[in-house]
Amino acid sequence: MTSKPLILRGSCVSLEGRGVLLRGDSGAGKSDLALRLIDDGAVLVADDYVEASRRGDLIWAAAPAQIAGLIELRGAGVIALDEYEEAPLRLIIDLVHFGQVERLPEPALEPILEVVLPKFALCPFEASAPAKIRTILHALDRRAFRTDLTLP
């Protein structure tokens, strides 16, 4: 099954071939966090607008043609990157203020084109945000999330 592309508001990077959709209001830190992930080895998929299409059981993310390979760097302008790609979406990250991040959130899921994806809320400006995203991806791969704990 292949679907007509759906335009999503957000930025997307590919980490080891897995797409991470970063969502948030204008100025929330989408491009900033994407840039820090790219600086640490991720590859740009799309900045500000993401074309999502379903192929089989996966949602593929790509950049609309007019912005492919471009990223907006607040204070510097729009920059063309040498490398960009499409990627299967594996994770949604909603960017929120620090005080809105729950310590132990309940698992959250969200459907995009009828494919259900895990969703987390993170503060994009924390120094650990890129590491948290990588750790979440690896935990999803290993099915290592623990929801049976009660902590003080």
Contacts in CASP RR format, 6 or more apart in sequence:
PFRMAT RR
TARGET T0000
AUTHOR 0000-0000-0000
METHOD contacts of the structure
MODEL  1
MTSKPLILRGSCVSLEGRGVLLRGDSGAGKSDLALRLIDDGAVLVADDYV
EASRRGDLIWAAAPAQIAGLIELRGAGVIALDEYEEAPLRLIIDLVHFGQ
VERLPEPALEPILEVVLPKFALCPFEASAPAKIRTILHALDRRAFRTDLT
LP
1 54 0 8 1.000
1 55 0 8 1.000
1 56 0 8 1.000
2 53 0 8 1.000
2 54 0 8 1.000
2 55 0 8 1.000
2 56 0 8 1.000
3 53 0 8 1.000
3 54 0 8 1.000
3 55 0 8 1.000
3 113 0 8 1.000
4 53 0 8 1.000
5 51 0 8 1.000
5 52 0 8 1.000
5 53 0 8 1.000
5 62 0 8 1.000
6 51 0 8 1.000
6 52 0 8 1.000
6 53 0 8 1.000
6 112 0 8 1.000
6 113 0 8 1.000
7 49 0 8 1.000
7 50 0 8 1.000
7 51 0 8 1.000
7 52 0 8 1.000
7 64 0 8 1.000
8 21 0 8 1.000
8 23 0 8 1.000
8 49 0 8 1.000
8 50 0 8 1.000
8 51 0 8 1.000
8 52 0 8 1.000
8 61 0 8 1.000
8 112 0 8 1.000
9 23 0 8 1.000
9 24 0 8 1.000
9 48 0 8 1.000
9 49 0 8 1.000
9 50 0 8 1.000
10 21 0 8 1.000
10 22 0 8 1.000
10 23 0 8 1.000
10 24 0 8 1.000
10 30 0 8 1.000
10 46 0 8 1.000
10 47 0 8 1.000
10 48 0 8 1.000
10 49 0 8 1.000
10 50 0 8 1.000
11 21 0 8 1.000
11 22 0 8 1.000
11 30 0 8 1.000
11 31 0 8 1.000
11 33 0 8 1.000
11 34 0 8 1.000
11 46 0 8 1.000
11 47 0 8 1.000
11 48 0 8 1.000
11 50 0 8 1.000
11 71 0 8 1.000
12 19 0 8 1.000
12 20 0 8 1.000
12 21 0 8 1.000
12 22 0 8 1.000
12 34 0 8 1.000
12 44 0 8 1.000
12 45 0 8 1.000
12 46 0 8 1.000
12 50 0 8 1.000
12 61 0 8 1.000
12 87 0 8 1.000
12 89 0 8 1.000
13 19 0 8 1.000
13 20 0 8 1.000
13 22 0 8 1.000
13 34 0 8 1.000
13 37 0 8 1.000
13 38 0 8 1.000
13 42 0 8 1.000
13 43 0 8 1.000
13 44 0 8 1.000
13 45 0 8 1.000
13 87 0 8 1.000
14 20 0 8 1.000
14 42 0 8 1.000
14 43 0 8 1.000
14 44 0 8 1.000
14 45 0 8 1.000
14 85 0 8 1.000
14 86 0 8 1.000
14 87 0 8 1.000
15 37 0 8 1.000
15 41 0 8 1.000
15 42 0 8 1.000
15 133 0 8 1.000
15 134 0 8 1.000
15 137 0 8 1.000
16 137 0 8 1.000
17 43 0 8 1.000
17 85 0 8 1.000
17 87 0 8 1.000
17 88 0 8 1.000
18 87 0 8 1.000
18 88 0 8 1.000
18 90 0 8 1.000
18 91 0 8 1.000
18 137 0 8 1.000
19 45 0 8 1.000
19 61 0 8 1.000
19 87 0 8 1.000
19 88 0 8 1.000
19 89 0 8 1.000
19 90 0 8 1.000
19 91 0 8 1.000
20 37 0 8 1.000
20 42 0 8 1.000
20 89 0 8 1.000
20 90 0 8 1.000
20 91 0 8 1.000
20 92 0 8 1.000
20 93 0 8 1.000
20 133 0 8 1.000
20 137 0 8 1.000
21 50 0 8 1.000
21 61 0 8 1.000
21 89 0 8 1.000
21 91 0 8 1.000
21 92 0 8 1.000
21 93 0 8 1.000
21 117 0 8 1.000
22 29 0 8 1.000
22 30 0 8 1.000
22 33 0 8 1.000
22 34 0 8 1.000
22 93 0 8 1.000
22 95 0 8 1.000
22 124 0 8 1.000
23 30 0 8 1.000
23 92 0 8 1.000
23 93 0 8 1.000
23 94 0 8 1.000
23 95 0 8 1.000
24 30 0 8 1.000
24 94 0 8 1.000
24 95 0 8 1.000
27 74 0 8 1.000
28 95 0 8 1.000
28 96 0 8 1.000
28 124 0 8 1.000
29 95 0 8 1.000
29 124 0 8 1.000
29 125 0 8 1.000
30 47 0 8 1.000
30 48 0 8 1.000
30 95 0 8 1.000
30 124 0 8 1.000
31 47 0 8 1.000
31 48 0 8 1.000
31 71 0 8 1.000
31 72 0 8 1.000
31 73 0 8 1.000
31 74 0 8 1.000
32 74 0 8 1.000
32 124 0 8 1.000
32 125 0 8 1.000
33 93 0 8 1.000
33 95 0 8 1.000
33 124 0 8 1.000
33 129 0 8 1.000
33 130 0 8 1.000
34 42 0 8 1.000
34 44 0 8 1.000
34 47 0 8 1.000
34 71 0 8 1.000
35 71 0 8 1.000
35 73 0 8 1.000
36 129 0 8 1.000
36 130 0 8 1.000
37 130 0 8 1.000
37 133 0 8 1.000
38 44 0 8 1.000
38 71 0 8 1.000
38 81 0 8 1.000
40 130 0 8 1.000
43 83 0 8 1.000
43 84 0 8 1.000
43 85 0 8 1.000
43 87 0 8 1.000
44 63 0 8 1.000
44 69 0 8 1.000
44 71 0 8 1.000
44 81 0 8 1.000
44 83 0 8 1.000
44 84 0 8 1.000
44 85 0 8 1.000
45 61 0 8 1.000
45 62 0 8 1.000
45 63 0 8 1.000
45 84 0 8 1.000
45 85 0 8 1.000
45 86 0 8 1.000
45 87 0 8 1.000
46 61 0 8 1.000
46 62 0 8 1.000
46 63 0 8 1.000
46 64 0 8 1.000
46 67 0 8 1.000
46 68 0 8 1.000
46 69 0 8 1.000
46 84 0 8 1.000
47 63 0 8 1.000
47 67 0 8 1.000
47 69 0 8 1.000
47 70 0 8 1.000
47 71 0 8 1.000
47 72 0 8 1.000
48 67 0 8 1.000
48 72 0 8 1.000
49 63 0 8 1.000
49 64 0 8 1.000
49 67 0 8 1.000
50 61 0 8 1.000
50 62 0 8 1.000
50 63 0 8 1.000
51 61 0 8 1.000
51 62 0 8 1.000
51 63 0 8 1.000
51 64 0 8 1.000
52 59 0 8 1.000
52 60 0 8 1.000
52 61 0 8 1.000
52 89 0 8 1.000
52 112 0 8 1.000
52 113 0 8 1.000
53 59 0 8 1.000
53 60 0 8 1.000
53 62 0 8 1.000
53 113 0 8 1.000
54 60 0 8 1.000
54 113 0 8 1.000
54 114 0 8 1.000
54 115 0 8 1.000
57 115 0 8 1.000
58 88 0 8 1.000
58 89 0 8 1.000
58 115 0 8 1.000
59 88 0 8 1.000
59 89 0 8 1.000
59 112 0 8 1.000
59 113 0 8 1.000
59 115 0 8 1.000
59 117 0 8 1.000
60 86 0 8 1.000
60 87 0 8 1.000
60 88 0 8 1.000
60 89 0 8 1.000
61 86 0 8 1.000
61 87 0 8 1.000
61 88 0 8 1.000
61 89 0 8 1.000
62 68 0 8 1.000
62 86 0 8 1.000
63 69 0 8 1.000
63 70 0 8 1.000
63 84 0 8 1.000
63 86 0 8 1.000
68 84 0 8 1.000
69 80 0 8 1.000
69 81 0 8 1.000
69 84 0 8 1.000
70 78 0 8 1.000
70 79 0 8 1.000
70 80 0 8 1.000
70 81 0 8 1.000
71 78 0 8 1.000
71 79 0 8 1.000
71 81 0 8 1.000
72 78 0 8 1.000
72 79 0 8 1.000
73 79 0 8 1.000
89 112 0 8 1.000
89 115 0 8 1.000
89 117 0 8 1.000
90 117 0 8 1.000
90 118 0 8 1.000
90 137 0 8 1.000
90 140 0 8 1.000
91 117 0 8 1.000
91 118 0 8 1.000
91 119 0 8 1.000
91 120 0 8 1.000
91 133 0 8 1.000
91 136 0 8 1.000
91 137 0 8 1.000
91 140 0 8 1.000
92 110 0 8 1.000
92 112 0 8 1.000
92 117 0 8 1.000
92 118 0 8 1.000
92 119 0 8 1.000
92 120 0 8 1.000
93 119 0 8 1.000
93 120 0 8 1.000
93 121 0 8 1.000
93 122 0 8 1.000
93 133 0 8 1.000
94 119 0 8 1.000
94 120 0 8 1.000
94 121 0 8 1.000
94 122 0 8 1.000
95 121 0 8 1.000
95 122 0 8 1.000
95 123 0 8 1.000
95 124 0 8 1.000
96 121 0 8 1.000
96 122 0 8 1.000
96 123 0 8 1.000
97 123 0 8 1.000
98 123 0 8 1.000
98 125 0 8 1.000
98 126 0 8 1.000
99 123 0 8 1.000
100 121 0 8 1.000
100 123 0 8 1.000
101 121 0 8 1.000
101 122 0 8 1.000
101 123 0 8 1.000
102 121 0 8 1.000
104 149 0 8 1.000
104 151 0 8 1.000
105 120 0 8 1.000
105 121 0 8 1.000
106 147 0 8 1.000
107 118 0 8 1.000
107 145 0 8 1.000
107 147 0 8 1.000
108 118 0 8 1.000
108 119 0 8 1.000
108 120 0 8 1.000
108 121 0 8 1.000
109 116 0 8 1.000
109 117 0 8 1.000
109 118 0 8 1.000
109 119 0 8 1.000
110 116 0 8 1.000
110 117 0 8 1.000
110 119 0 8 1.000
111 117 0 8 1.000
118 136 0 8 1.000
118 140 0 8 1.000
120 136 0 8 1.000
122 129 0 8 1.000
122 132 0 8 1.000
122 133 0 8 1.000
123 129 0 8 1.000
126 132 0 8 1.000
138 144 0 8 1.000
139 145 0 8 1.000
END
